């Protein structure tokens, strides 16, 4: 068809234009995957600025950011005219006169390059296209990237096309704004706002002319002209920019002279990696939103979202303070308990001799060492035992030490950690999230990533199954030995649980009293009567999601569960039998404040309101029943204006895990304390039980909350039942006074049984009252059942009493 054009020069020109158009179309559609991806019109209309997302508490306190490129965008009216002038004079003096590609500058650049004066001709719009759409990123390249010179030409053509699209879609002011919001300024700092704060600790609208010139000058090479590392070069480059401004009429000669004589004055702002606000909470929110972000096409690190969590900043602060104060005490207590002895032990107390070596084999570096040294164990051991400088965690602040890898393993194995969560079960809002003692050193989140044996905090699900079967809090059981037969893996097995003091009192107790005192033998009897399958069933109904092995010991907390699960499950009792799925995020907006998602907790009724109220009444037994395991809470200022607290302590075997689950009229809080290495733990009940490790954290926390009149949480009793309670529940338990001349007792997580008892009928519990522990103010009556015991039994009893006295003395010395 071109032959019809008789004038050859015109024909050749048209042929050339035709193939140029074909060539650009091929680039645009990525013909045969040769040229890589090019931004579409939709991409141009909705550019990804890769803006940091911000994380807020429910009361709008900024607590963290997510970013790959540290930037915070500004509007055009926030950019000073001096910055615009410096940019245009230096990078693209004809910016306001071209449409994305400056052909005059391009031809001039070609001529200059041929003559030996190499200089670029990219316009500001082309640079924006490159920065905004990463046209030179490997993922954006096609097969042509394997041809060195050709690929550079293709890059340029793609940038031209993208620049022209940008010019058609946006005004010059909008292009300048996008450019200054995306351009890198070094030190992982992007955009004029973060650069202004980093180098001058001020907002961009307050930049002086010489400051703007410095920042614009850095764009040529952010490392070469970094004012911190290369102040002389940065000063020279700044003055080049000022001279360009004078050359093109943006400055007078006198202004140029004056500004160029001003020395560099860097006032470093706090734009560092710490501004991410790295924390357990930030990481938890990222996990929480991962599916939402994927389903909705957002990237937390680039989409400029504003994420409003359900966290209450006041409560979070008080929880972190309580954790810090108590864990410091507990760590000292654990260190004192073991002294110079190695704490990693088997259940029978024997040292695990190869513990550090076995722990080292679980490290990611171990496989690399095996490969590096061809499996030579001596070389591997030499590396693991060679000291090196490192920072370690301590409660006095990070310490610089010279530790080998083995030293580090030994040190960190003995560090106690914790997980704590507070929930408002009425709306599902998580108010507190403390994943551990220090995120910088311990990344593992002990709220919802770690799972540990729940101990006695799991017992309430057995009592719930009992209520569901028709029993009442007043039903009586006798504290006596229990032997339960059950089938497991096609064999018959027997379970014979012991109380925590390895004895049985023979006393008859109501279910409320037994749960309040955490009596293992009675919990086992209830489990046998209602069936352990039902204990598992109701635990799942309340919110436990972990796999639970249906065996009799499940009711004593043999299964591993998370703090998150336990708090959710206990929330069902406070929320009148309605299970609420906890939510960590309330809403998400875009950068301009438009709401993208509002989150609401899912709820489902799983218990009747009567059963839920009876369970709350049972939980109060930990404070109100004689010997209740929550009574250590009396030492905190929590008991004003008829305040009531329900709760349950928990301790796993060998004091490995300490738990406390606390319930007030408004909130449910769960606390776990223990070492990540399960073979390291306290030695005695007086130091290692949940009532001595986790409970004090809850007590300190609630005391701080109640003392703050602005916290929004006040003292008060649990609400009265909203439905008729058809079962008997008001059955006061007798209070027994201990004859301390006859026996020493230790209030434990399960059962404290005195040898000499006196019933004081005037001290019976009354409904809706919380009575402090009773002191012995009357002579004790000798327990006549001891009189006819054989001498061997009495000698054994005396021996055990002496052991308890020595244990208590040791605990007292350690605590002091």
C-alpha positions in Angstrom: 0.0 0.0 0.0 3.0 2.3 0.5 3.8 2.1 -3.2 0.9 4.3 -4.0 2.8 7.2 -2.5 4.9 8.4 -5.4 7.1 10.8 -3.5 9.8 8.5 -2.1 10.9 10.7 0.9 7.3 11.0 2.0 6.8 7.3 1.5 9.8 6.4 3.6 8.7 8.8 6.3 5.3 7.3 6.4 6.7 3.8 6.5 9.0 4.9 9.4 6.1 6.4 11.3 4.0 3.2 10.6 6.6 1.0 12.1 7.2 3.3 15.0 3.5 3.1 15.8 3.5 -0.7 15.5 6.6 -0.8 17.7 5.0 1.3 20.4 1.8 -0.8 20.2 3.9 -4.0 20.6 5.5 -2.5 23.7 2.1 -1.5 25.1 0.5 -4.9 24.7 3.8 -6.8 25.6 3.8 -8.6 22.2 5.0 -12.2 22.7 6.1 -11.3 26.2 9.1 -9.5 24.8 8.7 -6.1 26.5 7.2 -6.7 29.9 4.3 -5.1 31.6 3.3 -1.5 30.9 0.9 0.5 33.1 -2.7 0.6 31.9 -5.0 3.5 32.0 -6.5 2.1 35.2 -3.1 2.0 36.7 -2.6 5.6 35.8 -5.9 6.6 37.3 -5.2 4.7 40.6 -1.5 5.0 41.1 0.1 3.0 43.9 2.1 5.5 45.9 3.5 2.8 48.2 2.4 4.8 51.2 3.0 3.5 54.7 -0.1 2.3 56.6 -0.6 3.6 60.1 -1.8 1.7 63.1 -3.9 3.5 65.8 -5.5 2.5 69.1 -9.2 2.9 69.5 -8.6 6.4 71.0 -6.6 7.4 67.9 -3.1 7.1 69.3 -0.5 6.2 66.6 1.3 3.1 67.7 2.9 1.7 64.6 3.4 1.9 60.8 3.8 -0.7 58.1 6.1 0.3 55.2 8.6 -0.9 52.7 9.4 2.6 51.7 9.1 5.1 54.5 6.9 7.8 53.2 4.1 10.0 54.3 2.4 11.9 51.4 1.6 15.7 51.4 -0.7 17.9 49.4 0.5 20.4 46.8 -0.3 23.3 49.1 2.1 21.9 51.7 5.1 22.1 49.3 6.9 25.5 49.5 7.4 27.3 46.2 11.1 27.3 46.8 11.1 23.5 46.6 9.1 23.5 43.3 11.5 26.1 41.8 14.6 24.2 42.9 13.2 21.0 41.4 12.2 22.5 38.1 15.4 24.5 37.7 17.5 21.5 38.3 15.7 18.5 36.8 13.4 19.8 34.1 13.4 23.5 33.3 10.8 23.1 30.5 8.5 21.0 32.7 5.5 23.4 32.2 6.0 23.5 28.5 6.1 19.8 27.4 3.6 16.9 27.5 5.7 14.4 29.3 8.5 13.9 26.8 10.7 17.0 25.9 11.9 16.4 22.4 14.0 19.6 22.4 15.9 18.4 25.5 16.2 15.0 24.0 17.8 16.2 20.8 20.1 18.5 22.8 21.1 15.6 25.1 22.0 13.5 22.0 24.2 16.3 20.6 25.8 16.9 24.0 26.5 13.2 24.5 28.1 12.9 21.0 30.3 15.8 21.8 31.4 14.2 25.1 29.2 16.1 27.5 26.9 13.2 28.7 23.8 14.4 30.3 20.3 13.0 30.7 17.0 14.2 29.2 14.4 12.6 31.4 11.6 14.9 32.4 10.1 15.0 35.8 7.1 13.1 34.5 9.3 10.4 33.1 11.1 10.1 36.4 7.7 9.8 38.1 6.7 7.1 35.7 9.9 5.2 36.6 9.5 5.6 40.4 5.8 5.1 40.5 5.5 2.1 38.2 9.0 0.6 38.6 9.4 0.3 34.9 12.9 -1.0 35.4 12.0 -3.6 38.0 12.8 -7.2 36.9 9.1 -8.1 37.4 8.2 -5.5 34.8 10.7 -6.7 32.2 10.1 -9.1 29.3 12.4 -11.4 27.4 14.2 -8.5 25.9 15.9 -7.8 29.2 18.5 -10.3 28.2 19.7 -8.0 25.4 21.8 -5.3 27.2 21.6 -2.2 25.0 18.2 -2.9 23.5 16.6 -3.3 27.0 17.7 0.2 27.9 16.0 1.6 24.9 12.9 -0.3 25.7 12.9 1.1 29.3 13.0 4.6 27.8 10.2 4.0 25.4 8.0 2.5 28.2 8.7 5.6 30.3 7.8 7.9 27.5 4.5 6.1 26.9 3.7 6.2 30.7 4.7 9.8 31.0 2.4 10.9 28.2 -0.5 8.9 29.9 0.3 10.7 33.2 0.3 14.1 31.5 -3.1 13.4 29.9 -4.6 12.3 33.3 -3.1 14.8 35.7 -2.3 18.5 36.0 1.2 19.7 36.4 0.7 20.4 40.1 -0.6 16.9 40.6 2.4 15.4 38.8 4.8 17.5 40.9 3.0 16.4 44.1 3.2 12.7 43.2 6.8 13.1 42.2 7.8 14.7 45.5 5.8 12.1 47.4 7.5 9.1 45.7 11.1 10.2 45.1 13.7 8.5 47.4 16.0 10.6 49.6 18.2 7.8 51.0 18.2 6.0 54.4 14.9 4.3 53.4 13.2 7.6 53.3 10.8 8.4 50.5 8.9 11.6 49.9 9.5 15.3 50.8 7.7 15.0 54.1 9.8 12.2 55.7 13.0 13.8 54.2 12.1 17.1 55.8 11.7 15.5 59.1 14.8 13.3 58.8 17.2 16.0 57.8 15.7 19.1 59.3 13.1 17.9 61.8 10.3 20.0 60.5 7.4 19.9 58.1 8.0 20.5 54.4 6.0 23.8 54.3 8.6 25.3 56.6 11.6 24.5 54.5 14.0 27.4 53.7 15.3 27.9 50.2 18.8 26.5 51.0 17.1 23.5 52.6 15.0 22.8 49.6 18.0 23.1 47.4 19.9 20.6 49.5 17.1 18.0 49.3 16.6 18.5 45.5 20.4 18.2 45.1 20.4 14.8 46.8 18.1 13.4 44.0 21.1 13.1 41.7 22.7 10.5 43.9 21.3 10.1 47.4 24.3 8.2 48.8 27.0 10.5 47.2 25.3 13.7 48.4 24.0 12.5 51.8 24.7 15.5 54.1 25.4 13.3 57.1 28.0 11.1 55.4 29.4 13.5 52.9 28.7 17.1 54.0 31.3 18.7 51.7 29.8 17.0 48.6 26.3 17.8 49.8 27.2 21.5 50.2 28.7 21.7 46.8 25.7 20.0 45.2 23.3 22.3 47.1 25.1 25.3 45.6 24.8 23.9 42.1 21.1 23.7 42.6 21.1 27.4 43.8 23.1 28.4 40.8 20.5 26.7 38.5 17.8 28.6 40.3 19.6 31.9 39.6 20.3 30.9 36.0 16.6 30.4 35.3 15.4 33.4 37.2 14.1 31.8 40.3 16.7 33.7 42.4 18.4 37.0 42.1 22.2 37.1 42.1 22.2 38.6 45.6 19.9 35.9 46.8 22.1 33.2 45.3 25.2 34.7 47.0 23.4 34.9 50.3 21.9 31.4 50.3 25.1 29.8 49.0 27.1 31.1 52.0 24.8 29.5 54.5 26.5 26.5 56.1 24.8 23.0 56.2 22.6 22.9 59.3 21.3 19.3 59.7 18.9 18.9 62.6 18.3 15.1 62.5 14.7 14.1 63.2 13.6 10.7 64.5 12.8 9.0 61.2 14.3 5.6 61.9 13.3 2.0 61.7 11.9 2.3 65.2 9.1 4.5 63.8 7.5 1.3 62.5 6.5 0.8 66.1 7.5 -2.8 66.0 5.6 -4.6 68.7 3.6 -7.8 69.4 0.5 -5.8 68.7 1.7 -4.5 65.3 2.6 -8.1 64.3 -0.7 -9.4 65.6 -2.7 -6.9 63.5 -0.7 -7.9 60.5 -1.6 -11.5 61.0 -5.2 -10.6 61.7 -5.6 -8.6 58.5 -3.6 -10.8 56.2 -6.6 -12.5 54.6 -8.7 -9.3 54.5 -5.8 -7.5 52.7 -5.4 -10.4 50.2 -9.2 -10.7 49.5 -9.6 -7.0 49.0 -6.4 -6.3 47.0 -4.6 -4.2 49.6 -1.0 -4.3 50.8 -0.5 -3.1 54.4 3.0 -1.9 53.5 2.0 0.1 50.4 -1.6 1.0 50.5 -1.6 4.0 52.9 -4.3 2.6 55.1 -5.3 3.9 58.5 -6.0 0.9 60.8 -7.9 1.6 64.0 -7.5 -1.2 66.5 -9.8 -2.0 69.4 -6.9 -1.5 71.8 -7.5 0.9 74.7 -4.2 2.9 75.0 -4.7 3.5 78.7 -5.4 -0.2 79.5 -2.5 -1.3 77.2 -0.2 1.0 79.1 -1.3 -0.3 82.5 -1.0 -3.9 81.3 2.6 -3.3 80.0 3.5 -1.6 83.3 2.0 -4.5 85.4 3.9 -7.0 83.3 7.2 -5.2 83.6 6.9 -4.7 87.3 5.9 -8.3 88.2 8.0 -10.1 85.6 11.1 -8.4 86.9 10.3 -9.8 90.4 9.5 -13.2 89.1 12.8 -13.4 87.1 14.8 -12.6 90.2 12.8 -15.2 92.1 13.5 -17.9 89.5 17.2 -17.0 89.3 17.5 -17.2 93.1 15.6 -20.6 93.1 18.3 -22.2 91.0 21.4 -20.1 91.9 24.4 -21.7 90.1 22.6 -25.0 89.4 21.5 -25.9 85.9 17.7 -25.4 85.8 16.8 -27.6 82.8 15.5 -30.7 84.4 13.4 -33.8 83.7 10.2 -34.3 85.7 12.1 -36.3 88.3 14.6 -33.5 88.8 17.6 -34.8 86.9 19.7 -32.4 84.9 19.3 -32.7 81.1 23.0 -32.9 80.4 22.9 -32.3 76.6 20.2 -29.7 76.7 22.2 -26.8 75.2 23.6 -29.0 72.4 20.1 -30.4 71.6 18.7 -26.8 71.6 21.5 -25.7 69.3 20.5 -28.4 66.8 17.1 -26.7 66.5 18.6 -23.4 65.4 18.3 -22.4 61.7 22.1 -21.9 61.6 22.8 -25.5 62.6 22.0 -26.9 59.2 24.2 -24.3 57.6 27.1 -25.2 59.9 26.7 -28.9 59.1 27.0 -28.1 55.4 29.9 -25.7 55.9 32.0 -28.1 58.0 30.9 -31.3 56.1 29.3 -32.7 59.3 32.5 -32.4 61.3 31.1 -32.2 64.9 34.3 -30.8 66.4 34.2 -27.9 64.0 30.5 -27.3 64.6 31.1 -27.4 68.4 34.0 -25.0 68.1 31.9 -22.5 66.3 29.0 -22.9 68.8 31.3 -22.3 71.7 33.3 -19.4 70.3 32.4 -16.2 72.2 31.3 -13.2 70.2 29.9 -9.7 71.0 26.2 -9.5 71.3 23.4 -7.6 73.0 21.2 -9.6 75.3 18.0 -8.8 77.1 18.0 -7.9 80.8 15.5 -6.2 83.1 18.1 -3.5 83.6 18.2 -2.8 79.8 20.1 -4.4 76.9 23.6 -5.6 77.9 26.7 -5.9 75.7 28.3 -9.3 76.4 30.7 -11.7 74.9 28.6 -14.9 74.6 29.0 -18.0 72.6 26.0 -19.5 70.9 25.8 -22.1 73.7 26.1 -19.3 76.4 23.2 -17.5 74.7 21.1 -20.7 74.6 21.7 -21.2 78.3 20.9 -17.6 79.2 17.7 -17.3 77.3 16.4 -20.7 78.4 16.0 -19.3 81.9 14.2 -16.2 80.9 10.5 -16.1 82.0 8.0 -14.8 79.5 4.3 -14.0 79.6 1.2 -13.5 77.5 -1.7 -11.3 78.5 -5.0 -10.3 76.8 -8.0 -8.4 78.0 -11.4 -8.6 76.2 -14.7 -6.8 76.3 -16.9 -9.8 75.5 -20.0 -7.7 75.0 -18.7 -6.3 71.7 -15.7 -8.5 71.1 -13.1 -5.7 71.4 -9.7 -6.7 72.5 -8.6 -4.0 74.9 -5.1 -5.3 75.8 -2.5 -7.4 73.9 0.8 -8.1 75.5 2.6 -10.9 73.6 5.7 -11.1 75.7 8.2 -9.2 77.8 10.3 -7.6 74.9 9.5 -7.8 71.2 13.0 -6.9 70.1 14.4 -10.1 71.7 11.4 -12.4 71.8 9.3 -12.3 68.6 7.1 -15.2 69.5 3.7 -14.0 70.5 2.4 -15.7 73.7 -1.2 -14.6 73.2 -2.2 -16.5 70.1 0.9 -18.2 68.7 2.1 -20.0 71.9 0.0 -22.8 73.3 0.6 -24.2 76.8 -1.0 -26.5 79.3 -3.9 -24.7 80.9 -3.8 -26.5 84.3 -6.7 -25.7 86.6 -8.0 -22.9 84.5 -9.5 -25.6 82.3 -11.5 -27.1 85.3 -14.5 -24.7 84.8 -15.4 -26.6 81.6 -15.9 -29.7 83.7 -18.2 -27.8 86.1 -20.0 -26.3 83.2 -20.7 -29.8 81.9 -22.0 -30.6 85.3 -24.4 -27.7 85.3 -25.5 -28.6 81.8 -26.2 -32.1 83.0 -28.6 -30.8 85.6 -26.4 -30.4 88.7 -26.3 -27.2 90.8 -23.5 -25.3 92.6 -24.7 -26.8 95.8 -24.4 -30.4 94.8 -21.9 -32.2 97.2 -18.9 -34.4 96.5 -16.3 -35.9 98.9 -12.6 -35.2 98.6 -11.3 -38.7 98.3 -9.1 -40.9 96.1 -10.4 -41.5 92.6 -9.5 -44.2 90.1 -11.1 -43.8 86.6 -11.0 -46.5 84.0 -11.0 -45.5 80.4 -10.1 -46.8 76.9 -7.3 -45.3 74.8 -5.6 -46.7 71.7 -7.5 -50.0 72.1 -6.2 -50.5 75.6 -7.7 -50.1 79.1 -6.0 -47.4 81.2 -6.5 -46.0 84.7 -6.3 -42.4 85.9 -5.7 -41.7 89.6 -5.3 -37.9 90.0 -3.7 -36.5 93.2 -4.5 -33.3 94.9 -1.7 -30.8 94.8 -0.7 -31.6 98.4 -0.8 -35.4 97.7 -3.5 -36.0 100.3 -7.3 -36.2 100.6 -9.2 -34.5 103.4 -12.3 -36.7 103.3 -14.4 -33.5 103.5 -17.7 -33.0 101.7 -17.8 -29.9 99.5 -20.2 -28.2 97.3 -19.3 -27.8 93.6 -18.8 -24.1 94.1 -16.4 -24.7 97.0 -14.5 -27.4 95.2 -14.1 -25.2 92.1 -13.1 -22.2 94.3 -10.4 -24.4 96.1 -9.5 -26.1 92.8 -9.8 -29.7 94.2 -8.5 -32.2 91.7 -10.2 -35.2 93.2 -13.7 -33.7 93.0 -13.1 -32.3 89.5 -12.1 -35.8 88.5 -15.3 -37.3 90.0 -17.4 -34.7 88.2 -15.6 -35.5 85.0 -16.3 -39.2 85.4 -20.0 -38.5 86.1 -20.6 -36.1 83.1 -18.2 -37.8 80.7 -14.9 -36.3 79.4 -16.4 -36.1 76.0 -18.8 -33.5 77.3 -16.0 -31.5 78.9 -14.4 -31.3 75.5 -17.7 -30.5 73.9 -18.5 -27.5 76.1 -14.9 -26.2 76.0 -15.3 -26.1 72.2 -18.7 -24.5 72.5 -17.3 -21.7 74.6 -14.5 -20.9 72.2 -11.6 -23.3 72.6 -10.4 -24.1 69.1 -7.3 -26.3 69.8 -7.5 -30.0 69.4 -8.5 -31.5 72.7 -7.8 -35.2 73.5 -10.9 -36.7 75.0 -9.4 -38.3 78.1 -10.3 -37.9 81.8 -7.3 -35.7 82.5 -8.6 -33.1 80.1 -10.5 -31.4 82.9 -7.3 -30.8 84.8 -5.8 -28.9 81.9 -3.6 -31.5 80.2 -4.2 -29.9 76.7 -2.2 -27.1 75.2 -4.3 -24.0 74.5 -3.6 -20.3 73.9 -4.3 -17.2 76.1 -6.5 -16.0 73.2 -8.7 -19.1 73.3 -9.0 -19.1 77.0 -10.0 -15.4 77.2 -12.6 -15.9 74.4 -14.1 -18.9 76.2 -14.3 -17.2 79.6 -15.9 -14.2 77.8 -18.9 -16.5 77.0 -19.7 -16.7 80.7 -19.6 -12.9 81.2 -21.6 -12.3 78.1 -24.7 -14.2 79.4 -23.8 -17.3 77.4 -23.2 -15.6 74.1 -19.8 -16.6 72.5 -18.1 -13.6 70.9 -15.3 -13.8 68.4 -12.7 -11.3 69.5 -11.7 -8.6 67.0 -8.5 -6.7 67.0 -9.4 -4.1 64.4 -12.4 -1.8 64.6 -12.2 -0.1 61.2 -9.9 0.6 58.3 -9.9 3.8 56.2 -7.9 5.0 53.2 -5.3 7.7 53.5 -8.1 10.4 53.0 -10.2 9.0 55.8 -12.8 7.1 53.7 -14.0 4.0 55.6 -13.0 0.9 53.7 -14.1 -1.7 56.2 -16.0 -1.7 59.6 -15.5 -4.8 61.6 -18.1 -6.3 63.9 -17.6 -9.3 66.1 -19.6 -12.5 65.3 -21.7 -13.7 68.1 -23.5 -17.0 68.8 -25.5 -18.2 71.9 -23.9 -21.3 73.2 -25.2 -21.4 76.8 -28.4 -20.4 78.5 -28.3 -17.2 80.4 -29.1 -19.1 83.6 -26.1 -21.4 83.1 -23.8 -18.5 82.3 -24.9 -16.6 85.5 -24.4 -19.8 87.6 -20.9 -20.1 86.2 -20.1 -16.5 87.1 -21.3 -17.3 90.6 -19.0 -20.3 90.7 -16.1 -18.2 89.6 -16.6 -15.8 92.5 -16.0 -18.8 94.7 -12.2 -18.3 94.1 -12.5 -15.2 96.2 -15.4 -16.0 98.5 -15.1 -19.7 99.3 -12.9 -20.8 102.2 -9.4 -21.5 100.8 -10.3 -20.0 97.4 -7.3 -19.9 95.1 -7.9 -16.3 94.0 -7.6 -14.8 97.5 -4.1 -13.4 96.9 -6.0 -10.6 95.2 -6.8 -9.2 98.6 -3.3 -7.5 98.7 -4.4 -5.1 95.9 -6.7 -2.2 96.2 -9.6 -3.9 94.3 -12.3 -4.2 97.0 -14.3 -1.0 97.1 -17.9 -0.1 96.5 -18.9 -3.8 96.6 -16.6 -4.8 93.8 -16.6 -8.4 92.8 -14.1 -10.4 90.8 -14.3 -13.9 89.6 -11.3 -15.9 88.5 -9.4 -19.1 88.3 -5.8 -19.9 88.9 -3.9 -22.6 86.9 -0.6 -24.4 87.2 0.7 -27.3 85.1 2.8 -30.1 86.3 6.2 -29.1 87.9 5.1 -25.5 87.9 6.0 -25.1 84.2 3.0 -22.9 83.4 1.3 -20.4 85.7 -2.1 -19.0 84.7 -4.7 -16.6 85.9 -8.1 -15.9 84.3 -9.8 -12.9 85.9 -13.4 -11.7 85.3 -14.9 -8.3 86.3 -18.3 -6.9 85.5 -16.8 -5.4 82.3 -13.8 -7.4 81.2 -12.1 -10.8 81.0 -8.3 -11.0 81.3 -6.0 -13.9 80.8 -2.4 -14.1 81.9 0.2 -16.9 81.3 3.7 -17.0 82.8 6.5 -19.5 82.1 9.7 -20.1 80.3 9.6 -20.9 76.6 11.8 -23.9 77.4 9.4 -26.2 79.3 12.2 -28.0 81.2 13.0 -24.8 83.0 10.6 -23.8 85.8 10.1 -22.9 89.4 10.9 -25.5 92.1 8.1 -25.0 94.6 4.4 -24.3 94.8 5.0 -21.2 96.8 7.0 -19.6 94.0 5.7 -21.3 90.8 1.9 -21.6 91.0 -0.3 -19.4 89.0 -1.5 -17.7 92.2 2.1 -16.4 92.7 3.1 -15.7 89.1 0.2 -14.8 86.8 -2.4 -13.6 89.4 -0.2 -10.7 90.7 0.0 -9.3 87.1 -3.8 -9.3 86.9 -4.0 -7.7 90.4 -1.5 -4.9 89.6 -3.2 -4.3 86.2 -6.8 -4.0 87.6 -5.5 -1.8 90.5 -4.1 0.7 88.0 -7.3 0.6 85.9 -9.5 1.3 88.9 -7.4 4.1 90.2 -7.6 6.0 86.9 -10.9 7.9 86.9 -10.6 8.4 83.1 -10.2 4.7 82.3 -13.9 4.2 81.9 -13.9 1.2 84.2 -15.2 1.3 87.8 -15.6 -0.9 90.8 -18.9 -2.7 91.1 -20.7 -6.0 91.5 -21.6 -8.4 88.7 -25.1 -7.7 87.4 -28.0 -9.6 88.9 -29.4 -12.5 87.0 -31.6 -11.4 84.2 -33.6 -14.6 84.2 -35.0 -16.7 87.0 -32.4 -19.1 88.5 -34.2 -22.4 89.1 -31.4 -24.2 90.8 -30.1 -24.0 94.3 -26.9 -22.0 94.5 -26.8 -20.2 97.9 -25.2 -22.9 100.1 -22.6 -21.2 102.4 -19.5 -23.3 103.1 -18.2 -23.8 106.6 -14.9 -21.9 107.3 -12.3 -23.9 109.1 -9.7 -22.3 111.3 -6.2 -23.8 111.2 -4.4 -24.9 114.3 -1.0 -23.6 113.4 0.7 -25.2 116.4 -0.3 -28.6 114.9 0.3 -28.1 111.2 1.6 -25.7 108.6 -0.4 -25.2 105.4 0.4 -23.8 102.0 -2.5 -22.3 100.0 -2.1 -24.0 96.7 -3.6 -24.1 93.3 -5.6 -27.2 94.1 -6.2 -28.0 97.7 -4.8 -26.9 101.1 -6.0 -29.4 103.8 -5.3 -28.6 107.5 -4.9 -31.4 109.9 -6.7 -29.6 112.7 -10.0 -27.9 111.9 -12.6 -25.8 113.7 -16.0 -25.0 112.3 -17.0 -21.5 113.0 -20.7 -21.2 111.9 -20.7 -17.4 112.2 -18.2 -17.2 109.3 -20.4 -19.0 106.7 -20.4 -17.3 103.3 -23.4 -15.2 102.4 -24.7 -14.4 98.9 -23.1 -11.6 97.1 -20.4 -10.9 99.7 -16.7 -11.3 99.4 -15.1 -12.2 102.7 -11.3 -12.0 103.4 -9.4 -15.1 104.6 -10.2 -15.8 108.2 -7.4 -15.6 110.8 -7.3 -18.0 113.7 -8.6 -16.0 116.8 -10.0 -19.0 118.8 -8.4 -22.1 120.2 -8.2 -24.9 117.7 -10.0 -28.2 118.3 -7.9 -31.3 118.0 -8.9 -33.4 115.0 -9.9 -36.7 116.8 -9.5 -38.7 113.7 -5.7 -38.4 114.2 -5.7 -40.0 117.7 -6.2 -43.5 116.5 -3.6 -43.3 113.6 -0.6 -45.6 113.7 2.7 -44.1 114.9 4.2 -44.5 111.5 1.5 -42.4 109.9 1.9 -39.7 112.5 5.7 -39.7 111.9 5.1 -39.4 108.2 2.7 -36.5 108.8 5.3 -34.8 111.0 7.9 -35.2 108.4 5.7 -33.7 105.7 4.9 -30.8 108.0 8.6 -30.1 108.5 9.2 -30.2 104.8 6.5 -27.6 104.3 8.0 -25.4 107.0 11.4 -25.5 105.3 9.8 -24.9 101.9 7.9 -21.9 103.2 11.1 -20.5 104.8 13.0 -20.9 101.6 10.3 -19.1 99.6 10.3 -16.3 102.1 14.1 -15.9 101.8 13.8 -15.9 98.0 11.1 -13.3 98.0 13.1 -11.1 100.3 
